[in-house]
Amino acid sequence: MYQAFEFRQGKLPLLISMPHTGTWLTDAVAAGLTEEALKLQDTDWHMPRLYDFAEAMGASLLMANYSRYVVDLNRPADDQPLYQTATTGLFPDINFDGTPLFRDGLAPGKEEHDRYLEMIWKPYHQQIERELSRLRDEFGYALLFDAHSIRSEVPRLFDGRLPDFNLGTNSGESCAPDMQSALVAACAAQQQFSHVLNGRFKGGYITRCFGRPEQHWHAVQLELAQLNYMSEDYPFGFEADTAQPTQALIQQLLQAMLNWAVGHYRK
């Protein structure tokens, strides 16, 4: 039986989605992965721990259980590419670095893929839809923060080292312009971390699908360079001292969203 996600309902009009934190594998995927792929290198490691302050704030949390190597929850169901540059698909067959995930002839087939779409992908997105609808019904608006992380250097995906904080708003389409400005201002107010808005990562399918400011749903993606809270080398350990200032800035970003919404919707 598939349990696609863990959900914890909060008290604020804020949902934090973590679609790539899962490490569970189906039998078919586990049996086919290469020895290197079984390290699950492209996981958004330790995200629930990194965001452990958010539940105390009162945010709702939605955390995927299954690895993106089973099905990528931040890709559209029709698997249309989100970027013109190199990427991976709904049912990945390569790592971010371009190496194969599966041994020859052992990748799951269409029947398995259809099952993953029905039992893992759809429930996750339905839960986002339900929670954002509930929040809007209660507060008049809903905020979605899609939390991601990635190795700071992945030559196949981008040149050089990635900025520390990569904010994505689908080129300004997924949230109100002044909320976007508030997030950039929060990043610019500190000097420890580099940041960019709508750079290499403009927001994946979740941000683009559920960012509907005209319906009072405002969505932002954060792609965080992993060296700011963990070791990027196997076994990918969490580094608490490094993570502390990173957590502080993430909390400021979440608070900036909430402060903007309170000011905007009370006008």
C-alpha positions in Angstrom: 0.0 0.0 0.0 1.4 3.4 -1.0 1.6 6.2 1.6 2.6 9.0 -0.7 3.3 11.7 1.9 3.3 12.9 5.4 1.1 15.9 6.2 1.0 18.0 9.3 -1.6 20.7 9.4 -0.7 24.1 10.9 -2.4 27.3 12.0 -1.0 29.8 9.6 -2.0 30.5 5.9 1.3 28.9 4.8 2.0 25.4 3.3 5.5 24.2 2.9 5.9 21.5 0.3 8.9 19.2 0.2 8.4 17.0 -2.9 12.0 15.7 -3.2 12.8 14.8 0.4 11.5 11.2 0.1 13.8 8.1 0.2 11.4 5.2 -0.1 11.7 3.0 -3.2 9.3 0.6 -4.7 10.4 -3.0 -5.2 10.7 -2.5 -9.0 12.8 0.6 -8.7 15.1 -0.8 -6.0 15.7 -3.9 -8.0 16.8 -2.0 -11.1 18.9 0.9 -9.7 22.7 0.8 -10.1 24.8 0.6 -7.0 25.7 4.2 -7.3 22.1 5.3 -7.8 21.1 3.5 -4.6 22.9 6.3 -2.8 20.0 8.5 -3.9 22.4 11.3 -4.6 19.7 13.6 -6.1 17.6 13.6 -2.9 16.8 16.9 -1.2 18.4 15.6 1.9 17.4 16.5 5.5 14.7 19.0 4.5 12.3 18.2 7.4 15.2 18.8 9.8 16.3 22.0 8.1 12.7 23.3 8.4 12.1 21.9 11.9 11.3 25.5 13.1 8.4 25.9 10.6 6.0 23.6 12.4 6.5 25.6 15.6 5.8 28.8 13.6 2.4 27.2 12.7 3.0 26.3 9.0 1.5 23.3 7.4 4.1 20.7 6.2 3.7 18.3 3.3 6.6 15.9 2.9 7.0 13.3 0.2 7.9 9.7 1.2 9.0 8.3 -2.1 12.2 9.1 -3.9 12.1 11.2 -7.0 13.7 8.2 -8.7 10.3 6.5 -8.4 8.3 9.5 -9.7 9.2 13.2 -9.7 6.5 15.2 -8.0 7.7 18.5 -9.3 7.2 17.5 -13.0 3.9 17.6 -14.9 1.9 14.4 -15.4 2.4 14.6 -19.2 6.2 14.9 -18.6 6.5 18.0 -20.8 9.9 19.7 -20.1 9.9 22.7 -17.8 13.3 24.0 -19.0 15.0 24.3 -22.3 18.3 23.4 -20.6 19.3 20.0 -19.3 16.9 18.5 -16.8 15.4 15.2 -15.7 11.8 13.9 -16.3 8.8 12.6 -14.5 10.2 9.1 -14.3 14.0 9.8 -14.2 16.3 7.4 -16.0 19.5 9.4 -15.4 21.1 11.2 -12.4 21.6 15.0 -12.5 25.1 14.3 -13.7 23.8 12.3 -16.7 24.8 8.9 -15.5 22.2 6.1 -15.9 20.0 5.3 -12.8 19.1 1.8 -13.9 21.0 -1.2 -15.0 20.3 -2.3 -18.6 16.8 -3.5 -19.1 15.8 -3.1 -15.5 14.0 0.3 -15.5 10.3 0.0 -14.6 7.8 -0.1 -17.5 4.6 1.7 -18.3 2.4 -0.3 -16.0 4.6 0.5 -13.0 4.8 4.2 -14.1 1.1 4.4 -14.4 0.7 3.0 -10.9 3.2 5.6 -9.5 1.3 8.4 -11.2 -2.0 7.2 -9.7 -0.8 6.3 -6.2 2.0 8.7 -5.5 1.9 11.7 -7.8 -1.8 12.4 -7.8 -2.3 12.2 -4.1 0.5 14.6 -3.4 -0.9 17.2 -5.7 -4.5 16.6 -4.5 -3.3 17.3 -1.0 -1.7 20.6 -2.0 -5.0 21.6 -3.7 -7.0 20.7 -0.6 -4.8 22.5 1.8 -4.5 25.7 -0.3 -8.3 25.7 -0.7 -8.8 25.2 3.0 -6.4 28.1 3.8 -8.0 30.4 1.3 -11.4 29.6 2.7 -10.2 30.4 6.2 -7.9 33.3 5.7 -8.9 34.7 2.3 -5.5 33.7 0.8 -3.0 30.9 0.8 0.8 30.9 0.6 2.8 28.0 -0.8 6.6 27.7 -0.2 8.1 24.8 -2.3 11.3 23.8 -0.5 14.2 22.2 -2.5 17.9 21.8 -2.4 20.6 20.7 -4.8 24.4 20.2 -4.9 26.1 23.5 -5.4 28.0 22.3 -8.5 26.3 20.2 -11.2 28.0 20.9 -14.5 25.4 19.2 -16.6 22.7 21.6 -15.2 24.5 24.9 -14.7 27.9 26.5 -15.0 30.1 27.1 -11.9 28.8 27.2 -8.4 25.1 27.9 -7.9 24.1 30.9 -5.7 23.2 29.9 -2.2 19.5 30.9 -2.3 17.7 30.5 -5.6 14.2 32.0 -5.5 11.7 31.0 -8.3 8.4 32.7 -9.0 7.9 31.5 -12.6 9.3 34.8 -13.8 7.0 36.7 -11.6 3.8 34.8 -12.5 3.3 32.7 -9.4 3.0 35.4 -6.7 2.2 39.1 -6.3 5.0 41.4 -7.5 5.4 43.1 -4.1 5.6 39.8 -2.3 8.4 38.8 -4.6 10.1 42.1 -3.8 9.8 41.4 -0.1 11.6 38.1 -0.5 14.4 39.6 -2.5 14.7 42.4 0.1 15.1 39.9 2.9 17.9 38.2 1.0 19.6 41.5 0.2 19.5 42.6 3.8 22.1 40.1 4.8 25.7 39.6 3.5 26.5 35.9 4.3 24.5 34.2 1.4 24.4 34.9 -2.3 21.0 34.9 -3.9 19.2 35.2 -7.2 15.6 35.5 -8.4 14.4 33.4 -11.4 17.9 32.4 -12.3 18.6 28.8 -13.3 15.7 27.7 -11.2 12.5 29.6 -11.9 10.1 27.2 -10.1 9.1 23.7 -11.1 5.7 22.3 -11.8 4.3 22.8 -8.3 5.1 26.5 -8.3 3.8 27.0 -11.8 0.6 25.0 -11.2 -0.4 26.3 -7.8 0.9 29.8 -8.1 -2.4 31.6 -8.9 -2.2 35.1 -7.5 -5.4 36.1 -9.2 -7.1 33.4 -7.1 -5.1 34.5 -4.0 -2.8 31.6 -4.1 0.8 32.8 -4.0 3.7 30.3 -4.6 7.5 30.5 -4.4 10.2 27.9 -4.8 13.5 28.0 -3.0 16.3 26.0 -4.5 19.0 25.9 -1.8 22.6 25.0 -2.4 23.2 22.1 -0.2 26.6 23.1 1.1 24.8 25.6 3.3 23.5 22.9 5.6 25.0 19.5 4.8 27.9 17.6 3.3 27.5 17.2 -0.4 29.5 14.0 -0.3 28.2 10.6 0.6 26.7 9.8 3.1 25.4 13.4 2.9 25.4 14.2 6.6 23.5 17.1 8.2 25.8 19.9 9.5 24.1 21.6 12.3 26.5 24.6 12.8 26.5 25.4 9.1 22.7 25.0 8.9 21.9 27.5 11.7 22.3 30.7 9.8 20.7 29.1 6.7 17.7 28.3 8.8 17.6 31.8 10.1 17.3 33.3 6.6 14.7 30.7 5.5 12.7 31.7 8.5 13.0 35.4 7.5 11.8 34.5 4.0 8.7 32.7 5.4 8.0 35.6 7.7 8.4 38.1 4.9 5.7 36.2 3.0 3.4 36.2 6.0 4.0 39.9 6.7 3.3 40.8 3.1 0.1 38.9 3.1 -1.2 40.4 6.3 -0.5 43.9 5.1 -1.9 43.3 1.7 -5.1 41.6 2.6 -5.9 43.9 5.4 -5.9 46.9 3.1 
